[in-house]
Amino acid sequence: MKPETAQAHKEKRAVALSSVLAAVFLTAFKLVIGILTNSLGILSEAAHSGLDLVAALITFLAVRASGRPADREHPFGHGKVENFPALIETLLLLVTCVWIIYEAINRLLFKTVEVEATVWAFVVMGLAIAVDFTRSRALYRVARRYNSQALEADALHFSTDIWSSSVVIVGLVLVRLADVFPRYRPWLLRADAVAALVVAAIVIWVSLRLGRRTVDALMDRAPEGLEERVRAAIAGVEHVQECGPIRLRTAGPVTFVEATVRVAPEMPAGMAHQVATRVEEAVSQLCSDCDVTVHVEPVAPVDPVIGQVRAIAAESGLSVHDVHVHRMADGYHVDLDLEVSGHLSLDEAHRMATAFEDRLRAQVEGLAAVETHIEVAPVPLEDPGQDVTGMYADMVEEIRRIAEAQDGVIECHDVRLRQVHDALYVSLHCVCPGEFSIEEAHRCSAQLEGRLRQAFPNVAHFLVHTEPM
């Protein structure tokens, strides 16, 4: 483990442990004062702090576990465990809110409870605000420095407690005013229950925010706006002619980036590897902790007819791929795959394809024939993926054996398997001779991918990353 990484985990554990101690103190203090004063507002805050204690303990344990280095069973590391505390906190807080709302409505409508707004009640809430403020600032500072969602969730909890404690103080002040304004006493005595309802509303709002962010992280939702920034950074790297597909996912503080870049076909593999290294460096500057994998392939020659076909498809609101143009004696012959919704009938899809073909014949000069293959458009997967490399040890060894038997492959390493929905995705790194041109390296990886597809037809996608000796 790098010294800076060890220091980061040490600092994260220290601030998480301090949150546990602060939660223990606040929970005990609020509970004692709430029982003595019979204040539902303070008791609801004690319950809230009690759940904060449970959440802080879970966060502390999660931060400790996330600091473990990657191993054979978890090649992406253990950072994903930091996402679970936020989900647990959300569920615990929502359960607490149900009790607070039930008791508050009961006191407002069905029973009267005398609340003692003593000096100690104000002291405990004021002290709680001071502790919450100190803890939230410390947690936010470390969370932002090391991009820790678990600590950020804990910090959000403490900062929310500041507002809810302030609401409780307002309720206690109104209860004290009941003696000053006896005419409004019945209404002012209910202020404590109203304050508890406001606390519940705040907690529900924060819980839903936490829950949404946690679900996004567990489902590997790409960080908002990051793909555009990654593409812009790659476009600024010298010798990169095109940027292909980009895959983004986060696991705790680490952001994993898989990018395909295209360079000139005649570029030597050694130089292509230097380009990939510069791409990794450019992308790494966008994140505090990035794990970047770059796949280099030769750029396809630009055909004006292909560009025209794609432009017409875009104007028609259609998606096409695998467009091939053949120059024959009578003109251009175009073959393409047209993506349509799987909910369409064959008759509807065929009419759509025929209309698109007619438009191509009318707008593409010299077009002699066009053939369209109708495919179902891919739909986004909603289930979260998981790394299953450790579950397929025999398959990993077989992939490595096939790769190293391929002409041009010197060594195979970093074989990773991921399961998303019911599909299996495989990535692997292959070492090739440095004097290979990028076109030769791409041909080698394409042949290897074909052999792997024959050996493992159930795998949805293979990604072969080539690099020089």
Buried (B, 14 or more C-beta within 10 A) or exposed (E): EEEEEEEBBEBBBBBBBBBBEBBBBBBBBBBBBBEBBBBBBBBBBBBBBBBBBBBBBBBBBBBBBBBBEBEEEBBBBBBBBBBBBBBBBBEBBBEBBEEBBEBBEEBBEEEEBEBBBBEBBBEBBEBBBEBBBEBBEBBBBBBEBBBBBBBBBBBBBBBBBBBBBBBBBBBBBBBBBBEEEEEEBEEBBBBBBBBBBBBBBBBBEBBEBBBEBBBBBBBBBBBEEBBEBBBEBBEEBEBBBBBEEBBBBBBBBBBBBBBBBBBBBEBBBBBBBBBBBBBBEBBBEBBBBBBBBBBBBBBEEEBEBBEBBBEBBEEBEBBBEEBEBEEEEEBBBBBBBBBBEEEBEEEEBBEBBEEBBEBBEEEBEEBBBBEBEBBEEEEEEEEBBEBBBEEBEEBBEBBBEBBBEBEBBEEBEEBBBBBBEEEBBBBBBBBBBBEBBBBBBBBBBEBBBEBBEEEBEEBEEBBBBBBBE
